[in-house]
Amino acid sequence: MTQRLSELLALHWSGEISAAEKAELDELLLQHPGDWLKAGMIEQLSFQKKMVVDDADTERLMARVSNAIGDEYLEAPAVNTEPPKRRFRARRVLVPLLAMICLAGAGLGYLYWQSSFPGYKIVTTDAGMKTKIRLMDGSTILLNAGSTLRYPEKMDKSVREVYLTGEAFFDIKHAASRPFIIHAEKMDVRVLGTSFNIRSYKEEDFEETAVISGAVEVRVKEGQQVLRVTPNEKVLLRKATATTESKQANYNNHRKEQLVIERQPLSPVSSTDSSHVLETAWINNQLIFQNETLSVLAQRLERWYGVKIAITDPQLAGQRFSGRADNVSIEKLLNILQEIQPFKYSIQGDVITIN
């Protein structure tokens, strides 16, 4: 990291950066993508790219990024109605840097419309993809990678109900007489009109509801406990496992899953910007991780890059990492993580083995 970049980052974090200096910081981070992640390891940086709406501007930005990090890392996703081929190269780079891939674009979220449930539509996003859904009542839902949403086609009942597996950001139109309910694996979330994020991946050991505006009621299915969650607050349901010893012969161990309920404030992306929080950073195509074990981080990277990751060393899987990677290839990210904790990795197709 250059001395000038360090100076500009210090000005940014202190809130004393000028418009010209901010533009210079933008340019330096574009020229040195690896430094973006290193900066995030020091302190999370609330850095955003402007949306590109003009084709000529898009091509110019593509050329600049190509020169900065190499053509081999850039491959724009094709807008195609056919299922995307699972090619590793196509998902190596975090295309959000180019911003031309907005959440509503078909190239960013492939939709599988199914009719398994009469009267419902089912939308599934593949790994490395996102999509935006607009319901008939005017509500909007941003569906994150590796997620599935089932919702009514007509939304004409007294209770609006949807079913979520994975992660989604909800912006629900207010209707006092028609509550909106999201059914997840361990909880049901009831709202009248508000914006909030729900995370409920089956492979993770927790579920989370984070409220940005308005208020929601979280009903825990186990025990039927009801929690009211207000803005800048979240509720976590952690899957804890209790071990009880049987008094029968052989003293077999029986493991029973229990839920631990936690209330926490939302986590700002940086100390100088409380309006952007980690819980919804994915909406802005920001990959931010704080004190996460490599095994947990690997799950996120699988969804983010559309790859499979195997960690062969249990001790390494428990090592913790912090950082930010918005516009680097998976190889560059792994190389930088190696600077924090030495490890080796190999790539075969879309499978990464870490040891």
C-alpha positions as CSV (number, residue, x, y, z in Angstrom):
1,M,0.0,0.0,0.0
2,T,1.5,3.4,-1.1
3,Q,2.0,6.2,1.4
4,R,-0.4,8.4,-0.5
5,L,-3.1,5.8,-0.3
6,S,-2.6,5.4,3.4
7,E,-2.9,9.2,3.8
8,L,-6.1,9.3,1.8
9,L,-7.6,6.4,3.8
10,A,-6.7,8.2,7.1
11,L,-8.5,11.3,5.8
12,H,-11.5,9.2,4.7
13,W,-11.8,7.5,8.1
14,S,-11.5,10.8,10.0
15,G,-14.2,12.4,7.8
16,E,-11.9,15.2,6.6
17,I,-11.5,14.1,3.0
18,S,-12.3,16.6,0.3
19,A,-14.1,15.9,-2.9
20,A,-10.9,16.0,-4.9
21,E,-9.1,13.7,-2.5
22,K,-12.1,11.3,-2.5
23,A,-11.8,11.1,-6.3
24,E,-8.1,10.5,-6.0
25,L,-8.8,7.7,-3.5
26,D,-11.3,6.2,-5.9
27,E,-8.7,6.2,-8.7
28,L,-6.0,4.6,-6.5
29,L,-8.3,1.8,-5.3
30,L,-9.3,1.1,-8.9
31,Q,-5.6,0.9,-9.9
32,H,-4.7,-1.3,-6.9
33,P,-7.6,-3.6,-6.2
34,G,-5.7,-5.7,-3.7
35,D,-5.2,-2.6,-1.5
36,W,-9.0,-2.3,-1.2
37,L,-9.1,-5.6,0.8
38,K,-6.0,-4.7,2.8
39,A,-7.7,-1.4,3.8
40,G,-10.7,-3.3,4.9
41,M,-8.6,-5.4,7.2
42,I,-7.6,-2.3,9.0
43,E,-11.0,-0.7,9.2
44,Q,-14.1,-1.3,7.0
45,L,-14.2,1.3,4.3
46,S,-17.6,2.8,3.2
47,F,-16.6,3.1,-0.5
48,Q,-19.2,3.1,-3.2
49,K,-19.1,3.1,-7.0
50,K,-21.5,5.2,-9.0
51,M,-24.0,3.3,-11.1
52,V,-23.1,3.1,-14.8
53,V,-26.1,3.7,-17.0
54,D,-24.4,4.6,-20.3
55,D,-22.9,1.9,-22.6
56,A,-20.0,4.1,-23.5
57,D,-19.2,4.8,-19.9
58,T,-19.5,1.0,-19.2
59,E,-17.0,0.2,-21.9
60,R,-14.5,2.8,-20.6
61,L,-14.8,1.5,-17.1
62,M,-14.3,-2.0,-18.4
63,A,-11.1,-1.0,-20.2
64,R,-9.8,0.7,-17.0
65,V,-10.5,-2.2,-14.8
66,S,-9.1,-4.6,-17.4
67,N,-5.8,-2.6,-17.5
68,A,-5.7,-2.5,-13.7
69,I,-6.3,-6.2,-12.8
70,G,-5.8,-8.1,-16.1
71,D,-8.2,-9.2,-18.8
72,E,-8.1,-12.8,-17.5
73,Y,-10.2,-11.7,-14.5
74,L,-12.9,-10.0,-16.5
75,E,-15.7,-11.8,-18.2
76,A,-19.1,-10.0,-18.3
77,P,-22.0,-12.3,-17.7
78,A,-24.2,-13.0,-20.6
79,V,-27.9,-12.0,-20.4
80,N,-29.4,-15.3,-21.4
81,T,-32.6,-17.1,-20.7
82,E,-30.8,-20.5,-20.7
83,P,-29.4,-21.9,-17.4
84,P,-25.9,-20.5,-16.9
85,K,-23.0,-22.9,-17.6
86,R,-20.9,-23.5,-14.5
87,R,-17.7,-22.1,-15.7
88,F,-15.2,-21.1,-13.0
89,R,-13.7,-18.2,-15.0
90,A,-17.1,-16.5,-15.5
91,R,-17.4,-16.0,-11.7
92,R,-13.9,-15.2,-10.7
93,V,-14.4,-11.5,-10.5
94,L,-16.9,-9.6,-8.4
95,V,-18.6,-7.9,-11.4
96,P,-20.4,-5.4,-9.1
97,L,-17.4,-3.1,-9.5
98,L,-18.7,-2.5,-13.0
99,A,-22.1,-1.6,-11.7
100,M,-23.6,-2.3,-15.1
101,I,-25.0,-5.4,-13.5
102,C,-27.8,-4.0,-11.5
103,L,-29.9,-6.2,-9.3
104,A,-32.8,-6.2,-11.7
105,G,-30.7,-7.5,-14.6
106,A,-31.3,-11.0,-15.8
107,G,-27.5,-11.5,-16.0
108,L,-27.2,-11.1,-12.3
109,G,-30.0,-13.4,-11.1
110,Y,-31.2,-16.5,-13.0
111,L,-34.8,-17.3,-12.2
112,Y,-36.3,-20.7,-12.0
113,W,-40.1,-20.3,-12.2
114,Q,-41.8,-23.4,-11.0
115,S,-45.4,-24.6,-10.5
116,S,-44.9,-27.1,-7.7
117,F,-47.3,-25.0,-5.6
118,P,-50.5,-24.0,-7.4
119,G,-51.0,-20.2,-7.2
120,Y,-47.4,-19.6,-6.2
121,K,-44.2,-18.6,-8.0
122,I,-40.8,-19.8,-6.9
123,V,-37.6,-17.9,-7.6
124,T,-34.2,-19.4,-7.1
125,T,-30.9,-17.6,-7.5
126,D,-27.8,-19.6,-8.3
127,A,-24.5,-19.1,-6.5
128,G,-22.8,-15.8,-7.5
129,M,-26.1,-14.3,-8.5
130,K,-28.8,-12.0,-7.2
131,T,-32.2,-10.7,-8.4
132,K,-34.9,-8.2,-7.7
133,I,-38.6,-9.2,-7.3
134,R,-41.5,-6.7,-7.4
135,L,-44.8,-8.1,-5.9
136,M,-48.2,-7.1,-7.1
137,D,-48.8,-5.1,-3.8
138,G,-45.8,-2.8,-4.7
139,S,-43.4,-4.4,-2.3
140,T,-39.9,-5.2,-3.5
141,I,-37.5,-8.1,-2.5
142,L,-33.8,-8.4,-3.3
143,L,-32.9,-12.0,-3.3
144,N,-29.3,-12.9,-2.5
145,A,-27.2,-15.7,-4.0
146,G,-28.1,-19.3,-3.2
147,S,-31.6,-18.4,-2.1
148,T,-35.2,-19.4,-2.8
149,L,-38.4,-17.3,-2.4
150,R,-41.9,-18.7,-2.8
151,Y,-44.7,-16.1,-3.1
152,P,-48.4,-15.9,-4.3
153,E,-49.0,-14.8,-7.8
154,K,-51.9,-12.6,-7.0
155,M,-51.3,-11.3,-3.4
156,D,-55.1,-10.9,-3.0
157,K,-55.6,-12.5,0.5
158,S,-56.0,-10.7,3.8
159,V,-52.6,-11.9,4.9
160,R,-49.6,-11.6,2.5
161,E,-47.3,-14.6,3.0
162,V,-44.0,-15.6,1.5
163,Y,-41.5,-18.4,2.2
164,L,-37.7,-17.8,2.3
165,T,-34.7,-20.1,2.3
166,G,-31.4,-18.1,2.1
167,E,-31.2,-14.3,2.3
168,A,-33.3,-11.4,1.1
169,F,-33.9,-7.7,1.7
170,F,-37.5,-6.7,2.0
171,D,-39.1,-3.3,1.4
172,I,-42.7,-3.9,2.2
173,K,-45.6,-1.6,1.2
174,H,-47.6,-0.5,4.2
175,A,-51.1,-2.0,4.5
176,A,-52.6,-1.8,8.0
177,S,-55.3,-4.4,7.3
178,R,-53.0,-6.9,5.4
179,P,-50.0,-8.0,7.4
180,F,-47.0,-9.4,5.6
181,I,-45.4,-12.6,7.0
182,I,-42.1,-14.2,5.9
183,H,-41.7,-17.8,6.9
184,A,-38.2,-19.0,7.4
185,E,-36.9,-22.3,8.9
186,K,-36.8,-21.3,12.6
187,M,-38.9,-18.1,12.6
188,D,-41.8,-16.2,11.2
189,V,-41.4,-12.5,10.7
190,R,-44.6,-10.3,10.7
191,V,-44.6,-6.7,9.4
192,L,-47.1,-4.1,8.2
193,G,-44.7,-1.9,6.2
194,T,-41.0,-1.6,6.7
195,S,-37.5,-2.5,5.3
196,F,-35.4,-5.2,6.8
197,N,-33.1,-8.1,6.0
198,I,-33.6,-11.8,6.7
199,R,-30.8,-14.4,6.6
200,S,-31.7,-18.0,6.8
201,Y,-29.3,-20.4,5.0
202,K,-29.7,-24.0,6.0
203,E,-25.9,-24.6,6.0
204,E,-25.3,-21.8,8.6
205,D,-25.8,-22.2,12.3
206,F,-27.9,-19.1,12.8
207,E,-30.9,-17.1,11.4
208,E,-31.0,-13.4,11.5
209,T,-33.6,-10.6,11.1
210,A,-32.1,-7.0,10.8
211,V,-34.4,-4.0,10.8
212,I,-33.5,-0.9,8.8
213,S,-36.8,1.0,9.2
214,G,-40.1,0.4,10.8
215,A,-40.5,-2.5,13.1
216,V,-41.2,-6.2,12.9
217,E,-42.4,-9.1,15.1
218,V,-40.2,-12.2,15.1
219,R,-42.0,-15.3,16.2
220,V,-39.6,-18.1,17.2
221,K,-41.2,-21.4,16.1
222,E,-39.6,-23.3,18.9
223,G,-41.4,-22.1,22.0
224,Q,-43.5,-19.5,20.2
225,Q,-41.6,-16.6,21.7
226,V,-42.5,-13.3,20.1
227,L,-39.8,-10.5,19.8
228,R,-40.4,-6.9,18.6
229,V,-37.4,-5.6,16.6
230,T,-37.0,-1.9,16.0
231,P,-34.7,0.1,13.6
232,N,-30.9,-0.5,13.8
233,E,-31.5,-3.7,15.7
234,K,-31.3,-7.4,14.9
235,V,-32.4,-10.7,16.4
236,L,-30.2,-13.8,16.0
237,L,-31.3,-17.3,16.5
238,R,-28.2,-19.4,17.0
239,K,-28.4,-23.2,16.7
240,A,-26.7,-24.5,19.8
241,T,-26.2,-28.2,20.4
242,A,-26.6,-29.6,23.9
243,T,-25.2,-33.1,24.7
244,T,-27.0,-35.3,27.2
245,E,-25.7,-38.6,28.4
246,S,-28.0,-41.6,28.3
247,K,-28.2,-43.7,31.5
248,Q,-28.8,-46.8,29.4
249,A,-26.2,-49.4,28.6
250,N,-23.2,-48.1,26.7
251,Y,-24.0,-44.5,27.8
252,N,-24.7,-43.3,24.3
253,N,-24.6,-39.6,23.7
254,H,-27.7,-38.0,22.3
255,R,-27.4,-34.5,20.8
256,K,-30.4,-32.2,20.7
257,E,-30.5,-28.9,18.9
258,Q,-31.5,-25.8,20.9
259,L,-31.9,-22.2,20.0
260,V,-30.1,-19.3,21.7
261,I,-31.8,-15.9,21.1
262,E,-29.7,-12.8,20.9
263,R,-30.5,-9.1,20.4
264,Q,-27.8,-7.0,18.9
265,P,-27.4,-3.5,17.3
266,L,-26.6,-3.4,13.6
267,S,-22.9,-3.1,12.7
268,P,-21.8,0.0,10.8
269,V,-19.5,-0.6,7.8
270,S,-17.2,2.1,9.2
271,S,-16.9,4.3,12.3
272,T,-17.6,7.4,10.3
273,D,-20.7,6.1,8.4
274,S,-23.6,4.6,10.4
275,S,-26.0,4.6,7.5
276,H,-24.4,1.6,5.9
277,V,-24.3,-1.6,7.9
278,L,-22.7,-5.0,7.5
279,E,-26.0,-6.8,7.6
280,T,-27.1,-5.3,4.2
281,A,-23.7,-4.7,2.6
282,W,-24.4,-7.5,0.1
283,I,-27.1,-5.3,-1.4
284,N,-24.4,-2.8,-2.5
285,N,-22.2,-5.8,-3.7
286,Q,-19.8,-5.4,-0.8
287,L,-18.2,-8.6,0.5
288,I,-17.2,-7.7,4.1
289,F,-16.2,-10.1,6.8
290,Q,-15.3,-9.4,10.4
291,N,-13.6,-12.0,12.7
292,E,-15.1,-14.9,10.8
293,T,-13.7,-18.4,10.8
294,L,-12.3,-19.7,7.5
295,S,-15.0,-22.4,7.5
296,V,-17.8,-19.8,7.8
297,L,-16.1,-17.5,5.3
298,A,-15.8,-20.3,2.9
299,Q,-19.6,-20.8,2.8
300,R,-20.0,-17.1,1.9
301,L,-17.3,-17.3,-0.8
302,E,-19.0,-20.3,-2.3
303,R,-22.2,-18.3,-2.7
304,W,-20.4,-15.1,-3.8
305,Y,-18.1,-16.6,-6.4
306,G,-20.1,-19.7,-7.4
307,V,-17.4,-22.2,-6.4
308,K,-17.0,-25.1,-4.0
309,I,-14.4,-24.9,-1.2
310,A,-13.0,-27.8,0.7
311,I,-10.8,-27.2,3.8
312,T,-8.7,-30.2,4.7
313,D,-7.1,-28.9,7.9
314,P,-9.6,-28.5,10.9
315,Q,-7.3,-26.2,12.7
316,L,-7.0,-23.9,9.7
317,A,-10.8,-24.0,9.3
318,G,-11.1,-22.4,12.8
319,Q,-8.7,-19.5,12.0
320,R,-10.4,-16.1,12.0
321,F,-10.2,-13.4,9.3
322,S,-11.4,-9.9,8.8
323,G,-11.4,-7.9,5.6
324,R,-13.2,-6.6,2.6
325,A,-13.1,-7.7,-1.1
326,D,-15.5,-5.9,-3.5
327,N,-13.7,-6.3,-6.8
328,V,-11.0,-9.0,-6.6
329,S,-10.9,-12.4,-8.1
330,I,-11.1,-15.4,-5.8
331,E,-7.4,-16.1,-6.5
332,K,-6.4,-12.6,-5.5
333,L,-8.5,-12.9,-2.3
334,L,-7.0,-16.2,-1.3
335,N,-3.5,-14.8,-1.9
336,I,-4.2,-11.9,0.4
337,L,-5.7,-14.1,3.0
338,Q,-2.5,-16.1,2.9
339,E,-0.7,-13.0,4.2
340,I,-2.8,-13.2,7.4
341,Q,-2.6,-17.0,7.9
342,P,-0.3,-19.1,5.7
343,F,-2.0,-21.9,3.8
344,K,-1.9,-23.6,0.4
345,Y,-4.7,-24.0,-2.1
346,S,-5.3,-25.6,-5.4
347,I,-8.0,-25.0,-8.0
348,Q,-9.5,-27.7,-10.3
349,G,-12.4,-26.4,-12.3
350,D,-14.8,-24.7,-9.9
351,V,-13.5,-26.6,-6.8
352,I,-11.0,-25.0,-4.5
353,T,-9.1,-27.1,-1.9
354,I,-7.4,-25.3,1.0
355,N,-4.8,-27.1,3.1
